[in-house]
Amino acid sequence: MIQFHPIRIGDRARIERYTMPSGIVNCDLSFANMFCWQGVYRSAWAEVDGFLVIRFHIGGGAEIGYMQPVGAGDFTPVVEALADDARALGQRLRLAGLTEEGCTQLRRAYPGVFAFGTDRAAEDYVYAADDLRRLPGRRYQPKRNHLNRFAAAHPDWRYEPLTAAHADECMALERAWRRTHEERTAELCAEQRAMQRAFDHFDALGLIGGCLYADERMVAFTYGSAVGPDTFDTHVEKADPAYVRDGAFTMINKCFAEHLPDRFTQINREEDLGLEGLRQAKLSYHPAFRLRKFTAIRLHDDERACKALWQEAFGDDEAFVDAFLANHYRRRDMLTVQAEGQLAAMLHLVPFESELGRTTYIYGVATAPAFRGRGYASQLMEEAVRRIGERGDDAALLIPSPGREHLRRFYARFGFAGEVPVTFDSTDGFDFGTGDPAADLAMVRRRDPAAPLPGRIGMRPAGRER
């Protein structure tokens, strides 16, 4: 196995020797982020054949991920070492934070071996620094209105650079802000711990910040660090809820951008996490671009066969199948039938929440042409219904291919009924439907067969623990 080291404050220079000249302005490669969030992601680093490798726990859970190796040239020669390290931990290789160039290198070196996906919620918003400093033109008029409103409401306002000495005020403001976001308690408590770690090592992390005062109290603050020679990464921005409507966020954003060193021509304001309000706020500042980050998972042989059958049965392109495999697929929830040494049939069980309660979506039911008519799809459906009942789900649903009445009759044999419009909420934009929302009409099987069906079903992603 690779000898990984926990990220310590003294490792900054050695790690930034790779990240700063890399040209990759991904916020996940900020040393301050890696260090401050180590309590969640347990990030660790190693040097392998001239490349920096970062290993972390995905979402703070049990699954291990590796950032795209950072160094000069093609990183793919170190991929096998990462695969061996993952295998020693009982896991498959998962690569994260891949650039488009990194995806190209990986596809070229390992054709067909990896599935690639991207998540809209994880894209970084990168802005021209001068736009945030000046807010020029008609498209920024609403922001200038916010500034005027704040200045009129609080004529005594002032801005000052943030230092570690402001920590107590900042943490008190953060607590007030967090009380208005109780639906995200666990995530925000983790952020609070990361912030405290940042203030404890403010200067050693190279952090730069600013704070806004009005009515003789701190009403907003922000801080971040360099993620490249000309790119600054804003890690945190908070405002007192009582001052938000007056434009406190707009004021701290502009003042901070104005006070950043001129060498920063780009400002990365990080991800929107799939939160609609945050997404609209970030879009309202008109990013120069959104930085896409790709993930890649190394496929097992049966999964490569699944991918091939999927494309044969449904005609979907490789990018679509990869997006499912990389972001939504769970190996334990793929049911298959093997015959004559090959994959004959498959289906997938995808966990959701809906108006029906815990709801499993039966997806990608397919039989290879050479094996049709042998009852393999029936075997899979029987097993699917058994598993769904065994784990106590409230309902299951599927969408038969439009215009194929024989499929409706087939699924009715397993207790599925109805024709209910269904929509899917997927933060990465993956379309679980037919491609035509008007044709997304679900047949439903409820644990309580007597329970009525709603007029419409909205499917929301369930937690990974299922």
Contacts in CASP RR format, 6 or more apart in sequence:
PFRMAT RR
TARGET T0000
AUTHOR 0000-0000-0000
METHOD contacts of the structure
MODEL  1
MIQFHPIRIGDRARIERYTMPSGIVNCDLSFANMFCWQGVYRSAWAEVDG
FLVIRFHIGGGAEIGYMQPVGAGDFTPVVEALADDARALGQRLRLAGLTE
EGCTQLRRAYPGVFAFGTDRAAEDYVYAADDLRRLPGRRYQPKRNHLNRF
AAAHPDWRYEPLTAAHADECMALERAWRRTHEERTAELCAEQRAMQRAFD
HFDALGLIGGCLYADERMVAFTYGSAVGPDTFDTHVEKADPAYVRDGAFT
MINKCFAEHLPDRFTQINREEDLGLEGLRQAKLSYHPAFRLRKFTAIRLH
DDERACKALWQEAFGDDEAFVDAFLANHYRRRDMLTVQAEGQLAAMLHLV
PFESELGRTTYIYGVATAPAFRGRGYASQLMEEAVRRIGERGDDAALLIP
SPGREHLRRFYARFGFAGEVPVTFDSTDGFDFGTGDPAADLAMVRRRDPA
APLPGRIGMRPAGRER
1 84 0 8 1.000
1 85 0 8 1.000
1 88 0 8 1.000
1 89 0 8 1.000
2 46 0 8 1.000
2 48 0 8 1.000
2 53 0 8 1.000
2 55 0 8 1.000
2 81 0 8 1.000
2 82 0 8 1.000
2 85 0 8 1.000
3 46 0 8 1.000
4 44 0 8 1.000
4 45 0 8 1.000
4 46 0 8 1.000
4 53 0 8 1.000
4 55 0 8 1.000
5 11 0 8 1.000
5 44 0 8 1.000
5 45 0 8 1.000
5 46 0 8 1.000
6 38 0 8 1.000
6 42 0 8 1.000
6 44 0 8 1.000
7 15 0 8 1.000
7 31 0 8 1.000
7 34 0 8 1.000
7 35 0 8 1.000
7 38 0 8 1.000
7 43 0 8 1.000
7 44 0 8 1.000
7 45 0 8 1.000
8 35 0 8 1.000
9 35 0 8 1.000
9 201 0 8 1.000
9 204 0 8 1.000
9 205 0 8 1.000
10 204 0 8 1.000
11 31 0 8 1.000
11 45 0 8 1.000
12 31 0 8 1.000
12 35 0 8 1.000
12 204 0 8 1.000
12 205 0 8 1.000
15 31 0 8 1.000
15 34 0 8 1.000
15 45 0 8 1.000
15 52 0 8 1.000
16 31 0 8 1.000
18 51 0 8 1.000
18 52 0 8 1.000
18 70 0 8 1.000
18 71 0 8 1.000
19 29 0 8 1.000
19 30 0 8 1.000
19 31 0 8 1.000
19 52 0 8 1.000
19 70 0 8 1.000
19 227 0 8 1.000
19 228 0 8 1.000
20 226 0 8 1.000
20 228 0 8 1.000
20 229 0 8 1.000
21 229 0 8 1.000
22 29 0 8 1.000
22 70 0 8 1.000
22 71 0 8 1.000
23 228 0 8 1.000
24 68 0 8 1.000
24 70 0 8 1.000
24 99 0 8 1.000
25 124 0 8 1.000
25 126 0 8 1.000
25 227 0 8 1.000
25 228 0 8 1.000
25 231 0 8 1.000
25 233 0 8 1.000
25 266 0 8 1.000
25 268 0 8 1.000
25 291 0 8 1.000
26 97 0 8 1.000
26 124 0 8 1.000
26 227 0 8 1.000
26 291 0 8 1.000
26 293 0 8 1.000
27 33 0 8 1.000
27 124 0 8 1.000
27 227 0 8 1.000
27 233 0 8 1.000
27 235 0 8 1.000
27 268 0 8 1.000
27 270 0 8 1.000
27 271 0 8 1.000
28 34 0 8 1.000
28 67 0 8 1.000
28 96 0 8 1.000
28 97 0 8 1.000
28 293 0 8 1.000
29 54 0 8 1.000
29 67 0 8 1.000
29 70 0 8 1.000
29 227 0 8 1.000
30 224 0 8 1.000
30 225 0 8 1.000
30 227 0 8 1.000
30 233 0 8 1.000
30 235 0 8 1.000
31 205 0 8 1.000
31 225 0 8 1.000
32 198 0 8 1.000
32 205 0 8 1.000
32 206 0 8 1.000
32 207 0 8 1.000
32 224 0 8 1.000
32 225 0 8 1.000
32 233 0 8 1.000
32 235 0 8 1.000
33 233 0 8 1.000
33 235 0 8 1.000
34 41 0 8 1.000
34 43 0 8 1.000
34 45 0 8 1.000
34 54 0 8 1.000
35 197 0 8 1.000
35 201 0 8 1.000
35 205 0 8 1.000
36 194 0 8 1.000
36 195 0 8 1.000
36 197 0 8 1.000
36 198 0 8 1.000
36 205 0 8 1.000
36 235 0 8 1.000
37 43 0 8 1.000
37 190 0 8 1.000
37 194 0 8 1.000
38 197 0 8 1.000
39 190 0 8 1.000
39 193 0 8 1.000
39 194 0 8 1.000
40 57 0 8 1.000
40 59 0 8 1.000
40 60 0 8 1.000
40 190 0 8 1.000
40 194 0 8 1.000
41 56 0 8 1.000
41 57 0 8 1.000
41 59 0 8 1.000
41 60 0 8 1.000
42 56 0 8 1.000
42 57 0 8 1.000
42 60 0 8 1.000
43 54 0 8 1.000
43 55 0 8 1.000
43 56 0 8 1.000
44 54 0 8 1.000
44 55 0 8 1.000
44 56 0 8 1.000
45 52 0 8 1.000
45 53 0 8 1.000
45 54 0 8 1.000
45 55 0 8 1.000
46 52 0 8 1.000
46 53 0 8 1.000
46 55 0 8 1.000
47 53 0 8 1.000
48 69 0 8 1.000
48 78 0 8 1.000
48 81 0 8 1.000
48 82 0 8 1.000
49 77 0 8 1.000
49 78 0 8 1.000
49 81 0 8 1.000
50 71 0 8 1.000
50 72 0 8 1.000
51 69 0 8 1.000
51 70 0 8 1.000
51 71 0 8 1.000
51 75 0 8 1.000
51 78 0 8 1.000
52 69 0 8 1.000
52 70 0 8 1.000
52 71 0 8 1.000
53 66 0 8 1.000
53 67 0 8 1.000
53 69 0 8 1.000
53 78 0 8 1.000
53 82 0 8 1.000
54 66 0 8 1.000
54 67 0 8 1.000
54 70 0 8 1.000
55 64 0 8 1.000
55 65 0 8 1.000
55 66 0 8 1.000
55 67 0 8 1.000
55 85 0 8 1.000
56 64 0 8 1.000
56 65 0 8 1.000
56 66 0 8 1.000
56 67 0 8 1.000
56 96 0 8 1.000
57 63 0 8 1.000
57 64 0 8 1.000
57 65 0 8 1.000
58 64 0 8 1.000
58 65 0 8 1.000
58 94 0 8 1.000
58 96 0 8 1.000
63 91 0 8 1.000
63 94 0 8 1.000
64 86 0 8 1.000
64 89 0 8 1.000
64 91 0 8 1.000
64 94 0 8 1.000
65 86 0 8 1.000
65 94 0 8 1.000
65 95 0 8 1.000
65 96 0 8 1.000
66 82 0 8 1.000
66 85 0 8 1.000
66 86 0 8 1.000
66 93 0 8 1.000
66 94 0 8 1.000
66 95 0 8 1.000
66 96 0 8 1.000
67 95 0 8 1.000
67 96 0 8 1.000
67 97 0 8 1.000
68 75 0 8 1.000
68 95 0 8 1.000
68 96 0 8 1.000
68 97 0 8 1.000
68 98 0 8 1.000
68 99 0 8 1.000
68 102 0 8 1.000
69 75 0 8 1.000
69 78 0 8 1.000
69 82 0 8 1.000
74 105 0 8 1.000
74 109 0 8 1.000
75 102 0 8 1.000
75 105 0 8 1.000
76 105 0 8 1.000
76 106 0 8 1.000
76 108 0 8 1.000
76 109 0 8 1.000
76 110 0 8 1.000
79 93 0 8 1.000
79 95 0 8 1.000
79 106 0 8 1.000
79 109 0 8 1.000
79 110 0 8 1.000
82 93 0 8 1.000
82 95 0 8 1.000
83 93 0 8 1.000
83 298 0 8 1.000
86 92 0 8 1.000
86 93 0 8 1.000
86 94 0 8 1.000
87 93 0 8 1.000
92 297 0 8 1.000
92 298 0 8 1.000
92 300 0 8 1.000
93 297 0 8 1.000
93 298 0 8 1.000
94 295 0 8 1.000
94 296 0 8 1.000
94 297 0 8 1.000
94 298 0 8 1.000
95 106 0 8 1.000
95 114 0 8 1.000
95 295 0 8 1.000
95 296 0 8 1.000
95 297 0 8 1.000
96 293 0 8 1.000
96 295 0 8 1.000
97 293 0 8 1.000
97 294 0 8 1.000
97 295 0 8 1.000
98 106 0 8 1.000
98 116 0 8 1.000
98 293 0 8 1.000
98 294 0 8 1.000
98 295 0 8 1.000
98 296 0 8 1.000
99 293 0 8 1.000
99 294 0 8 1.000
100 292 0 8 1.000
100 294 0 8 1.000
102 294 0 8 1.000
103 116 0 8 1.000
103 294 0 8 1.000
103 296 0 8 1.000
106 114 0 8 1.000
106 116 0 8 1.000
106 296 0 8 1.000
107 114 0 8 1.000
107 116 0 8 1.000
110 298 0 8 1.000
112 299 0 8 1.000
112 304 0 8 1.000
113 298 0 8 1.000
113 299 0 8 1.000
113 304 0 8 1.000
114 296 0 8 1.000
114 297 0 8 1.000
114 298 0 8 1.000
114 299 0 8 1.000
115 296 0 8 1.000
115 297 0 8 1.000
115 299 0 8 1.000
115 303 0 8 1.000
115 307 0 8 1.000
115 321 0 8 1.000
115 322 0 8 1.000
115 325 0 8 1.000
115 326 0 8 1.000
115 329 0 8 1.000
116 294 0 8 1.000
116 295 0 8 1.000
116 296 0 8 1.000
116 319 0 8 1.000
116 322 0 8 1.000
116 323 0 8 1.000
116 326 0 8 1.000
117 294 0 8 1.000
117 295 0 8 1.000
117 296 0 8 1.000
117 322 0 8 1.000
117 323 0 8 1.000
117 326 0 8 1.000
117 327 0 8 1.000
117 428 0 8 1.000
118 292 0 8 1.000
118 293 0 8 1.000
118 294 0 8 1.000
118 295 0 8 1.000
118 323 0 8 1.000
118 428 0 8 1.000
119 293 0 8 1.000
119 295 0 8 1.000
119 327 0 8 1.000
119 427 0 8 1.000
119 428 0 8 1.000
120 274 0 8 1.000
120 427 0 8 1.000
120 428 0 8 1.000
120 429 0 8 1.000
121 271 0 8 1.000
121 272 0 8 1.000
121 273 0 8 1.000
121 274 0 8 1.000
121 427 0 8 1.000
121 428 0 8 1.000
122 271 0 8 1.000
122 293 0 8 1.000
123 271 0 8 1.000
123 272 0 8 1.000
123 290 0 8 1.000
123 291 0 8 1.000
123 292 0 8 1.000
123 293 0 8 1.000
124 268 0 8 1.000
124 269 0 8 1.000
124 270 0 8 1.000
124 271 0 8 1.000
124 290 0 8 1.000
124 291 0 8 1.000
124 293 0 8 1.000
125 268 0 8 1.000
125 269 0 8 1.000
125 270 0 8 1.000
125 271 0 8 1.000
125 272 0 8 1.000
125 282 0 8 1.000
125 283 0 8 1.000
125 285 0 8 1.000
125 287 0 8 1.000
125 290 0 8 1.000
125 291 0 8 1.000
126 231 0 8 1.000
126 266 0 8 1.000
126 267 0 8 1.000
126 268 0 8 1.000
126 269 0 8 1.000
126 287 0 8 1.000
126 288 0 8 1.000
126 289 0 8 1.000
126 290 0 8 1.000
126 291 0 8 1.000
127 266 0 8 1.000
127 267 0 8 1.000
127 268 0 8 1.000
127 269 0 8 1.000
127 285 0 8 1.000
127 286 0 8 1.000
127 287 0 8 1.000
127 288 0 8 1.000
128 265 0 8 1.000
128 266 0 8 1.000
128 267 0 8 1.000
128 288 0 8 1.000
129 232 0 8 1.000
129 257 0 8 1.000
129 260 0 8 1.000
129 264 0 8 1.000
129 265 0 8 1.000
129 266 0 8 1.000
129 267 0 8 1.000
130 136 0 8 1.000
130 265 0 8 1.000
131 140 0 8 1.000
131 285 0 8 1.000
131 286 0 8 1.000
131 288 0 8 1.000
132 253 0 8 1.000
132 254 0 8 1.000
132 257 0 8 1.000
132 267 0 8 1.000
132 285 0 8 1.000
133 254 0 8 1.000
133 257 0 8 1.000
133 258 0 8 1.000
133 260 0 8 1.000
135 143 0 8 1.000
135 144 0 8 1.000
135 147 0 8 1.000
135 254 0 8 1.000
139 286 0 8 1.000
140 286 0 8 1.000
142 284 0 8 1.000
143 250 0 8 1.000
143 254 0 8 1.000
143 284 0 8 1.000
143 285 0 8 1.000
146 247 0 8 1.000
146 250 0 8 1.000
146 251 0 8 1.000
147 247 0 8 1.000
147 250 0 8 1.000
147 251 0 8 1.000
147 254 0 8 1.000
149 246 0 8 1.000
149 247 0 8 1.000
150 157 0 8 1.000
150 214 0 8 1.000
150 243 0 8 1.000
150 246 0 8 1.000
150 247 0 8 1.000
150 248 0 8 1.000
150 250 0 8 1.000
150 251 0 8 1.000
151 157 0 8 1.000
151 251 0 8 1.000
153 246 0 8 1.000
154 214 0 8 1.000
154 215 0 8 1.000
154 219 0 8 1.000
154 243 0 8 1.000
154 246 0 8 1.000
156 214 0 8 1.000
156 215 0 8 1.000
156 216 0 8 1.000
157 212 0 8 1.000
157 213 0 8 1.000
157 214 0 8 1.000
157 251 0 8 1.000
158 212 0 8 1.000
158 213 0 8 1.000
159 210 0 8 1.000
159 211 0 8 1.000
159 212 0 8 1.000
159 213 0 8 1.000
159 251 0 8 1.000
159 252 0 8 1.000
159 255 0 8 1.000
159 256 0 8 1.000
159 259 0 8 1.000
160 210 0 8 1.000
160 211 0 8 1.000
160 213 0 8 1.000
161 208 0 8 1.000
161 209 0 8 1.000
161 210 0 8 1.000
161 211 0 8 1.000
161 259 0 8 1.000
162 170 0 8 1.000
162 208 0 8 1.000
162 209 0 8 1.000
162 210 0 8 1.000
162 211 0 8 1.000
162 221 0 8 1.000
162 222 0 8 1.000
162 223 0 8 1.000
163 202 0 8 1.000
164 199 0 8 1.000
164 200 0 8 1.000
164 202 0 8 1.000
164 203 0 8 1.000
166 211 0 8 1.000
166 218 0 8 1.000
166 221 0 8 1.000
167 196 0 8 1.000
167 199 0 8 1.000
167 202 0 8 1.000
169 211 0 8 1.000
169 218 0 8 1.000
169 221 0 8 1.000
170 195 0 8 1.000
170 199 0 8 1.000
170 211 0 8 1.000
170 218 0 8 1.000
170 221 0 8 1.000
170 238 0 8 1.000
171 192 0 8 1.000
171 195 0 8 1.000
171 196 0 8 1.000
171 199 0 8 1.000
173 218 0 8 1.000
173 219 0 8 1.000
173 220 0 8 1.000
173 221 0 8 1.000
173 238 0 8 1.000
173 239 0 8 1.000
173 240 0 8 1.000
174 192 0 8 1.000
174 195 0 8 1.000
174 238 0 8 1.000
175 192 0 8 1.000
176 240 0 8 1.000
176 241 0 8 1.000
177 238 0 8 1.000
177 239 0 8 1.000
177 240 0 8 1.000
177 241 0 8 1.000
178 185 0 8 1.000
178 188 0 8 1.000
178 189 0 8 1.000
178 192 0 8 1.000
179 241 0 8 1.000
180 241 0 8 1.000
181 188 0 8 1.000
191 236 0 8 1.000
195 236 0 8 1.000
198 205 0 8 1.000
198 207 0 8 1.000
198 223 0 8 1.000
198 235 0 8 1.000
198 236 0 8 1.000
202 223 0 8 1.000
205 225 0 8 1.000
206 225 0 8 1.000
206 226 0 8 1.000
207 223 0 8 1.000
207 224 0 8 1.000
207 225 0 8 1.000
207 235 0 8 1.000
208 223 0 8 1.000
208 224 0 8 1.000
208 225 0 8 1.000
208 232 0 8 1.000
208 260 0 8 1.000
209 221 0 8 1.000
209 222 0 8 1.000
209 223 0 8 1.000
209 224 0 8 1.000
209 256 0 8 1.000
210 221 0 8 1.000
210 222 0 8 1.000
210 223 0 8 1.000
210 252 0 8 1.000
210 255 0 8 1.000
210 256 0 8 1.000
210 259 0 8 1.000
211 218 0 8 1.000
211 220 0 8 1.000
211 221 0 8 1.000
211 222 0 8 1.000
211 252 0 8 1.000
212 218 0 8 1.000
212 219 0 8 1.000
212 220 0 8 1.000
212 221 0 8 1.000
212 239 0 8 1.000
212 248 0 8 1.000
212 251 0 8 1.000
212 252 0 8 1.000
212 255 0 8 1.000
213 219 0 8 1.000
214 243 0 8 1.000
214 248 0 8 1.000
217 240 0 8 1.000
218 240 0 8 1.000
219 239 0 8 1.000
219 240 0 8 1.000
219 242 0 8 1.000
219 243 0 8 1.000
219 248 0 8 1.000
220 237 0 8 1.000
220 238 0 8 1.000
220 239 0 8 1.000
220 240 0 8 1.000
220 243 0 8 1.000
220 248 0 8 1.000
220 249 0 8 1.000
220 251 0 8 1.000
220 252 0 8 1.000
221 236 0 8 1.000
221 237 0 8 1.000
221 238 0 8 1.000
221 252 0 8 1.000
222 234 0 8 1.000
222 236 0 8 1.000
222 237 0 8 1.000
222 238 0 8 1.000
222 252 0 8 1.000
222 253 0 8 1.000
222 256 0 8 1.000
223 234 0 8 1.000
223 235 0 8 1.000
223 236 0 8 1.000
224 232 0 8 1.000
224 233 0 8 1.000
224 234 0 8 1.000
224 235 0 8 1.000
224 236 0 8 1.000
225 232 0 8 1.000
225 233 0 8 1.000
225 235 0 8 1.000
226 232 0 8 1.000
226 233 0 8 1.000
226 264 0 8 1.000
227 233 0 8 1.000
227 268 0 8 1.000
229 263 0 8 1.000
230 263 0 8 1.000
230 264 0 8 1.000
230 265 0 8 1.000
230 266 0 8 1.000
231 264 0 8 1.000
231 265 0 8 1.000
231 266 0 8 1.000
231 267 0 8 1.000
231 268 0 8 1.000
232 260 0 8 1.000
232 264 0 8 1.000
232 266 0 8 1.000
232 267 0 8 1.000
232 268 0 8 1.000
233 267 0 8 1.000
233 268 0 8 1.000
233 270 0 8 1.000
234 256 0 8 1.000
234 267 0 8 1.000
234 268 0 8 1.000
234 269 0 8 1.000
234 270 0 8 1.000
235 270 0 8 1.000
237 249 0 8 1.000
237 252 0 8 1.000
237 253 0 8 1.000
237 269 0 8 1.000
239 247 0 8 1.000
239 248 0 8 1.000
239 249 0 8 1.000
239 252 0 8 1.000
240 248 0 8 1.000
249 281 0 8 1.000
253 285 0 8 1.000
257 267 0 8 1.000
260 267 0 8 1.000
266 288 0 8 1.000
268 291 0 8 1.000
269 282 0 8 1.000
269 285 0 8 1.000
269 287 0 8 1.000
272 278 0 8 1.000
272 279 0 8 1.000
272 282 0 8 1.000
274 427 0 8 1.000
295 326 0 8 1.000
295 327 0 8 1.000
296 326 0 8 1.000
297 325 0 8 1.000
297 326 0 8 1.000
299 307 0 8 1.000
299 325 0 8 1.000
300 331 0 8 1.000
302 334 0 8 1.000
302 336 0 8 1.000
302 343 0 8 1.000
303 325 0 8 1.000
303 329 0 8 1.000
303 331 0 8 1.000
303 334 0 8 1.000
305 342 0 8 1.000
305 343 0 8 1.000
306 325 0 8 1.000
306 334 0 8 1.000
306 336 0 8 1.000
306 343 0 8 1.000
306 346 0 8 1.000
307 318 0 8 1.000
307 321 0 8 1.000
307 322 0 8 1.000
307 325 0 8 1.000
308 343 0 8 1.000
309 343 0 8 1.000
309 346 0 8 1.000
309 366 0 8 1.000
309 368 0 8 1.000
310 316 0 8 1.000
310 321 0 8 1.000
310 346 0 8 1.000
310 364 0 8 1.000
310 366 0 8 1.000
311 317 0 8 1.000
311 318 0 8 1.000
311 321 0 8 1.000
312 366 0 8 1.000
312 368 0 8 1.000
312 369 0 8 1.000
313 364 0 8 1.000
313 366 0 8 1.000
313 367 0 8 1.000
313 368 0 8 1.000
314 364 0 8 1.000
314 366 0 8 1.000
323 428 0 8 1.000
323 430 0 8 1.000
324 430 0 8 1.000
327 428 0 8 1.000
327 430 0 8 1.000
328 350 0 8 1.000
328 426 0 8 1.000
328 430 0 8 1.000
329 348 0 8 1.000
330 349 0 8 1.000
333 348 0 8 1.000
333 349 0 8 1.000
333 350 0 8 1.000
333 351 0 8 1.000
334 346 0 8 1.000
334 347 0 8 1.000
334 348 0 8 1.000
335 346 0 8 1.000
335 347 0 8 1.000
335 348 0 8 1.000
335 349 0 8 1.000
335 380 0 8 1.000
335 383 0 8 1.000
335 384 0 8 1.000
335 387 0 8 1.000
336 343 0 8 1.000
336 344 0 8 1.000
336 345 0 8 1.000
336 346 0 8 1.000
336 380 0 8 1.000
337 343 0 8 1.000
337 344 0 8 1.000
337 345 0 8 1.000
337 346 0 8 1.000
337 371 0 8 1.000
337 376 0 8 1.000
337 379 0 8 1.000
337 380 0 8 1.000
338 344 0 8 1.000
339 371 0 8 1.000
339 374 0 8 1.000
339 376 0 8 1.000
342 368 0 8 1.000
343 368 0 8 1.000
344 367 0 8 1.000
344 368 0 8 1.000
344 370 0 8 1.000
344 371 0 8 1.000
344 374 0 8 1.000
344 376 0 8 1.000
345 366 0 8 1.000
345 367 0 8 1.000
345 368 0 8 1.000
345 371 0 8 1.000
345 376 0 8 1.000
345 377 0 8 1.000
345 379 0 8 1.000
345 380 0 8 1.000
346 364 0 8 1.000
346 365 0 8 1.000
346 366 0 8 1.000
346 380 0 8 1.000
347 362 0 8 1.000
347 363 0 8 1.000
347 364 0 8 1.000
347 365 0 8 1.000
347 366 0 8 1.000
347 377 0 8 1.000
347 380 0 8 1.000
347 381 0 8 1.000
347 384 0 8 1.000
348 362 0 8 1.000
348 363 0 8 1.000
348 364 0 8 1.000
349 360 0 8 1.000
349 361 0 8 1.000
349 362 0 8 1.000
349 363 0 8 1.000
349 384 0 8 1.000
349 387 0 8 1.000
349 388 0 8 1.000
350 360 0 8 1.000
350 361 0 8 1.000
350 362 0 8 1.000
350 363 0 8 1.000
350 432 0 8 1.000
351 358 0 8 1.000
351 359 0 8 1.000
351 360 0 8 1.000
351 361 0 8 1.000
351 461 0 8 1.000
351 462 0 8 1.000
351 463 0 8 1.000
351 466 0 8 1.000
352 359 0 8 1.000
352 360 0 8 1.000
352 361 0 8 1.000
352 424 0 8 1.000
352 459 0 8 1.000
352 460 0 8 1.000
352 461 0 8 1.000
352 462 0 8 1.000
353 359 0 8 1.000
353 459 0 8 1.000
353 460 0 8 1.000
353 461 0 8 1.000
353 462 0 8 1.000
354 395 0 8 1.000
354 457 0 8 1.000
354 458 0 8 1.000
354 459 0 8 1.000
354 460 0 8 1.000
355 454 0 8 1.000
355 457 0 8 1.000
355 458 0 8 1.000
356 394 0 8 1.000
356 395 0 8 1.000
356 397 0 8 1.000
356 444 0 8 1.000
356 446 0 8 1.000
356 454 0 8 1.000
356 457 0 8 1.000
357 393 0 8 1.000
357 394 0 8 1.000
357 395 0 8 1.000
358 392 0 8 1.000
358 393 0 8 1.000
358 394 0 8 1.000
358 395 0 8 1.000
358 462 0 8 1.000
358 466 0 8 1.000
359 393 0 8 1.000
359 394 0 8 1.000
359 395 0 8 1.000
359 396 0 8 1.000
359 397 0 8 1.000
359 457 0 8 1.000
359 459 0 8 1.000
360 384 0 8 1.000
360 388 0 8 1.000
360 393 0 8 1.000
360 395 0 8 1.000
360 396 0 8 1.000
360 397 0 8 1.000
361 396 0 8 1.000
361 397 0 8 1.000
361 398 0 8 1.000
361 432 0 8 1.000
361 459 0 8 1.000
362 381 0 8 1.000
362 384 0 8 1.000
362 396 0 8 1.000
362 397 0 8 1.000
362 398 0 8 1.000
363 398 0 8 1.000
363 432 0 8 1.000
365 377 0 8 1.000
365 380 0 8 1.000
365 381 0 8 1.000
365 398 0 8 1.000
367 373 0 8 1.000
367 376 0 8 1.000
367 377 0 8 1.000
377 410 0 8 1.000
378 413 0 8 1.000
381 411 0 8 1.000
381 413 0 8 1.000
381 414 0 8 1.000
382 414 0 8 1.000
384 396 0 8 1.000
385 396 0 8 1.000
385 414 0 8 1.000
385 415 0 8 1.000
385 445 0 8 1.000
388 396 0 8 1.000
388 445 0 8 1.000
389 447 0 8 1.000
391 466 0 8 1.000
392 447 0 8 1.000
393 447 0 8 1.000
394 446 0 8 1.000
394 447 0 8 1.000
395 444 0 8 1.000
395 445 0 8 1.000
395 446 0 8 1.000
395 447 0 8 1.000
396 416 0 8 1.000
396 444 0 8 1.000
396 445 0 8 1.000
397 416 0 8 1.000
397 420 0 8 1.000
397 422 0 8 1.000
397 442 0 8 1.000
397 443 0 8 1.000
397 444 0 8 1.000
397 445 0 8 1.000
397 457 0 8 1.000
398 411 0 8 1.000
398 416 0 8 1.000
398 442 0 8 1.000
398 443 0 8 1.000
399 422 0 8 1.000
399 433 0 8 1.000
399 434 0 8 1.000
399 439 0 8 1.000
399 440 0 8 1.000
399 441 0 8 1.000
399 442 0 8 1.000
399 443 0 8 1.000
400 407 0 8 1.000
400 408 0 8 1.000
400 411 0 8 1.000
400 443 0 8 1.000
401 407 0 8 1.000
401 434 0 8 1.000
402 434 0 8 1.000
402 436 0 8 1.000
402 439 0 8 1.000
402 441 0 8 1.000
408 443 0 8 1.000
411 443 0 8 1.000
412 443 0 8 1.000
414 445 0 8 1.000
415 445 0 8 1.000
415 449 0 8 1.000
416 443 0 8 1.000
416 444 0 8 1.000
416 445 0 8 1.000
417 443 0 8 1.000
417 444 0 8 1.000
417 445 0 8 1.000
417 453 0 8 1.000
418 442 0 8 1.000
418 443 0 8 1.000
418 444 0 8 1.000
418 453 0 8 1.000
419 441 0 8 1.000
419 442 0 8 1.000
419 443 0 8 1.000
420 441 0 8 1.000
420 442 0 8 1.000
420 443 0 8 1.000
420 444 0 8 1.000
420 453 0 8 1.000
420 454 0 8 1.000
420 455 0 8 1.000
420 456 0 8 1.000
420 457 0 8 1.000
421 440 0 8 1.000
421 441 0 8 1.000
421 442 0 8 1.000
421 455 0 8 1.000
421 456 0 8 1.000
421 457 0 8 1.000
422 433 0 8 1.000
422 440 0 8 1.000
422 441 0 8 1.000
422 442 0 8 1.000
422 456 0 8 1.000
422 457 0 8 1.000
422 458 0 8 1.000
422 459 0 8 1.000
423 437 0 8 1.000
423 440 0 8 1.000
423 456 0 8 1.000
423 457 0 8 1.000
423 458 0 8 1.000
423 459 0 8 1.000
424 431 0 8 1.000
424 432 0 8 1.000
424 433 0 8 1.000
424 458 0 8 1.000
424 459 0 8 1.000
425 458 0 8 1.000
425 459 0 8 1.000
425 460 0 8 1.000
425 461 0 8 1.000
426 432 0 8 1.000
426 461 0 8 1.000
427 461 0 8 1.000
432 459 0 8 1.000
433 440 0 8 1.000
434 440 0 8 1.000
442 457 0 8 1.000
444 453 0 8 1.000
444 457 0 8 1.000
446 453 0 8 1.000
END
